[in-house]
């Protein structure tokens, strides 16, 4: 059995987030970016849509 050379699950989620954003669907883009950040908290591409990791409290609030 061979391994796929296609994009990883995280990359697929990011691609879907970018597509959603380009179609004006910020809610879906943010949801997908949140899923990426749940796995990779330091993913800079996902931070485009969600500047803070999900479930964190702002220090200036």
Secondary structure as a PSIPRED ss2 file (coil, helix, strand):
# PSIPRED VFORMAT (PSIPRED V4.0)

   1 X C   1.000  0.000  0.000
   2 X C   1.000  0.000  0.000
   3 X C   1.000  0.000  0.000
   4 X C   1.000  0.000  0.000
   5 X C   1.000  0.000  0.000
   6 X C   1.000  0.000  0.000
   7 X C   1.000  0.000  0.000
   8 X C   1.000  0.000  0.000
   9 X H   0.000  1.000  0.000
  10 X H   0.000  1.000  0.000
  11 X H   0.000  1.000  0.000
  12 X H   0.000  1.000  0.000
  13 X H   0.000  1.000  0.000
  14 X H   0.000  1.000  0.000
  15 X H   0.000  1.000  0.000
  16 X H   0.000  1.000  0.000
  17 X H   0.000  1.000  0.000
  18 X H   0.000  1.000  0.000
  19 X H   0.000  1.000  0.000
  20 X H   0.000  1.000  0.000
  21 X H   0.000  1.000  0.000
  22 X H   0.000  1.000  0.000
  23 X C   1.000  0.000  0.000
  24 X C   1.000  0.000  0.000
  25 X C   1.000  0.000  0.000
  26 X H   0.000  1.000  0.000
  27 X H   0.000  1.000  0.000
  28 X H   0.000  1.000  0.000
  29 X H   0.000  1.000  0.000
  30 X H   0.000  1.000  0.000
  31 X H   0.000  1.000  0.000
  32 X H   0.000  1.000  0.000
  33 X H   0.000  1.000  0.000
  34 X H   0.000  1.000  0.000
  35 X H   0.000  1.000  0.000
  36 X H   0.000  1.000  0.000
  37 X H   0.000  1.000  0.000
  38 X H   0.000  1.000  0.000
  39 X H   0.000  1.000  0.000
  40 X C   1.000  0.000  0.000
  41 X C   1.000  0.000  0.000
  42 X C   1.000  0.000  0.000
  43 X C   1.000  0.000  0.000
  44 X H   0.000  1.000  0.000
  45 X H   0.000  1.000  0.000
  46 X H   0.000  1.000  0.000
  47 X H   0.000  1.000  0.000
  48 X C   1.000  0.000  0.000
  49 X C   1.000  0.000  0.000
  50 X C   1.000  0.000  0.000
  51 X C   1.000  0.000  0.000
  52 X C   1.000  0.000  0.000
  53 X C   1.000  0.000  0.000
  54 X C   1.000  0.000  0.000
  55 X C   1.000  0.000  0.000
  56 X C   1.000  0.000  0.000
  57 X C   1.000  0.000  0.000
  58 X C   1.000  0.000  0.000
  59 X C   1.000  0.000  0.000
  60 X C   1.000  0.000  0.000
  61 X C   1.000  0.000  0.000
